[in-house]
Amino acid sequence: MPLAPPCYHVSTVLAIILALGTAISWGTNPLFARRAMLKVDVFSTNFYGIIAGLAVVTVYSFFSGELAVLPDMRSDQILTFVAVGICTIVLGRTSYYLSINRIGAGPSI
């Protein structure tokens, strides 16, 4: 007797699609960063990436209604997100882009 095909919940399928999109974006990021750094320095590349990301996240948050929770956030939550931003953007991404700039996109992965 053949097995019935699995029935996936919509949120499961969405999670799989989002994970695939994340993998693709992480995989292509060093290639785009390297190409950008042929014309501008590491810090400019990082700055323009932050500005573009901020614009996309702001538009998404506005239309999804997630901006409405900002006034209700506690100060410790805000400080946590500031720390995350410092670690990922300032330290992590800048160090990553510096390594891409020095040794190339392939070896830096």
C-alpha positions, -999 to +999 in steps of 0.1 A: +000+000+000+016+033-010+021+059+016+001+091+014+021+122+005+030+143+035+007+172+043+028+202+052+014+232+071+016+265+053+040+279+079+063+249+074+064+256+036+070+293+043+099+284+067+115+262+041+112+289+014+127+315+038+155+292+048+163+286+011+162+324+004+186+329+034+210+304+021+210+319-014+215+354+000+244+343+023+259+325-006+258+354-030+267+381-005+305+376-007+303+378-045+284+411-045+305+425-017+337+417-036+324+433-068+314+464-048+348+466-031+365+468-065+351+503-068+348+515-032+364+506+001+351+482+028+335+508+050+316+523+021+304+489+010+292+482+046+276+516+048+256+513+016+246+478+025+233+491+059+213+519+042+198+496+016+189+470+044+174+497+065+152+509+037+139+474+029+133+466+066+115+499+072+092+494+043+085+458+053+079+467+089+056+495+079+034+473+058+034+444+081+025+465+111+056+456+131+066+493+136+037+496+160+055+476+186+085+500+188+070+524+213+061+495+236+097+481+238+115+482+271+149+498+273+166+464+280+151+450+248+163+481+228+198+477+243+198+440+234+191+449+198+217+476+198+242+450+210+232+426+183+236+454+157+271+462+170+281+426+170+267+416+136+271+448+116+300+467+131+322+437+141+309+408+121+301+422+087+330+447+087+355+419+096+340+397+070+342+423+043+378+431+053+386+394+048+369+393+014+389+424+004+422+408+015+418+371+004+388+371-020+352+358-018+360+321-020+385+316+007+367+339+031+336+317+033 
